[in-house]
Amino acid sequence: LGQVCEAAGLRFVAPPLKLCTDNAAMIAWAGIELFRLGRRDGLDLSARPRWPLDSSQPAMLGSGRKGAKA
């Protein structure tokens, strides 16, 4: 990914590898990135599964579950 971004003139940003196996840490990282971008939500917001970090991208389809019980 770093090479693809470099070729496109973009900066590749990712959390430290040690945080990538902990879902809570990944959620916190996403929150930090949104905070740094100046994006704030009030306490009246509703949590949504599969919340996009990039509001210009279409939402993901489906519940994200796999298998017979999905």
Order of alpha helices (4+ residues) and beta strands (2+ residues): alpha-alpha
